[in-house]
Amino acid sequence: VRAVLSDRVMRNVMMRVALFVLPASSLWSLMPLIARDQLDWDSRGYGYLVGAVGVGAVAAAVVLPHLRSKLGNDRTTCLAMCTFAIGLASLATFPNRAVAMLAMLVTGASWMMTLTTLNATAQVSLPNEIRARGMACYLSSLAGAMAVGAWWWGMVASAMSLEFTQLAAAATLPLFAAPGRWLPTHKQD
């Protein structure tokens, strides 16, 4: 862990994963409620939402290499985080099934672009002898942020409303994307 944390790029990748997943986990933790309470869908409708996330992720895989070559990893990650926020805000603002399906496509694409870009950066930033340990740290950062985020957004939804919680998480994403400027995921010369 000490070797992984001493690498600036890897440390920044793990922080950026946490900064994305903390607010983005609201989607995963609230999706059953979104399907049932907001869209009046049963388990089949929930399956449609999850399927749309998957379709969005697959579609993003096609454009991701082009996007990263044009923007670089840091800007791609920032753009994907902000796009995820738009999808999440759309769910809260326009609670109908057609918009929800489009929002799920957007969030699926954004989820995949953010995590794939950060994952690839993590894999290439460390020497071979500590790469596996580095990826374990990366996955721990992701899993920890997912657990804390799901707990937090569940608490907010219990205290406030489902729509408020989605909008709050959506508003948090661009704020958490901004530090990407000071947390570069590339080696500086």
Salt bridges, closest charged atoms under 4 A:
ASP7 OD2 - LYS187 NZ 3.26
ASP37 OD1 - ARG36 NE 2.66
ASP74 OD1 - ARG16 NH1 2.73
ASP74 OD2 - HIS186 ND1 2.90
